[in-house]
Amino acid sequence: MEIVNQPNKIKCDISGCKNMASFSLICTDSKKHNLNFCTNCIAEINKQFNKVLTPKSIKNIYQKGGLNGKAK
């Protein structure tokens, strides 16, 4: 997978978005399988992924009793 700038005038693929796409996510060699995103949608997607994928601080795990089994 690769994210590239979209030079052509293509509408964003996110449902309800009416902006023009600035980026394309290339998944395969076929252009019809690419996903096209505007700047606003890709920023929102990034924010949502960060909520799920960003690791929590080790300090928070200790405070909740995660590693040693005892809450402080």
C-alpha positions in Angstrom: 0.0 0.0 0.0 1.1 3.5 -0.7 -0.5 7.0 -0.3 0.2 9.4 -3.2 -0.9 12.8 -4.2 -3.9 12.8 -6.5 -3.2 15.0 -9.6 -6.6 14.4 -11.2 -10.0 15.9 -10.4 -11.7 13.0 -8.6 -14.3 13.2 -5.9 -13.5 12.0 -2.4 -14.7 8.4 -1.8 -16.0 9.0 1.8 -19.8 8.8 1.9 -21.3 12.3 2.3 -18.1 14.2 1.4 -18.4 16.5 -1.6 -14.8 17.6 -1.7 -12.2 16.8 -4.4 -9.7 14.2 -3.5 -6.1 15.2 -2.7 -4.7 11.8 -2.0 -5.1 8.2 -3.3 -4.4 5.0 -1.4 -3.0 2.6 -3.9 -3.9 -1.0 -2.9 -3.3 -2.9 -6.1 -2.1 -2.3 -9.6 -5.6 -1.6 -10.9 -6.6 2.1 -10.7 -10.3 1.2 -10.1 -9.4 -0.3 -6.7 -7.7 2.9 -5.4 -9.3 4.9 -2.5 -9.4 8.6 -2.9 -9.5 11.0 0.0 -9.7 14.8 0.5 -7.5 16.5 3.1 -10.3 16.8 5.7 -11.3 13.1 5.5 -7.7 11.8 5.6 -7.1 14.0 8.7 -10.2 12.6 10.4 -9.3 9.0 9.5 -5.8 9.6 10.9 -7.3 11.0 14.1 -9.6 8.0 14.5 -6.8 5.4 13.8 -4.6 7.2 16.4 -7.3 6.6 19.0 -7.2 2.9 18.4 -3.6 2.2 17.5 -1.6 4.6 19.7 -0.1 2.7 22.7 -1.1 3.9 26.2 1.5 5.2 28.6 3.2 2.6 30.8 2.4 4.9 33.8 -1.3 4.5 33.2 -1.0 0.7 33.1 0.8 0.7 36.5 -1.8 3.0 38.1 -4.6 0.7 37.0 -2.7 -2.4 38.4 -2.1 -3.9 35.0 1.4 -5.3 35.3 1.8 -6.1 38.9 -1.9 -6.8 39.7 -2.1 -4.2 42.5 -3.6 -0.8 42.0 -1.7 2.1 43.6 
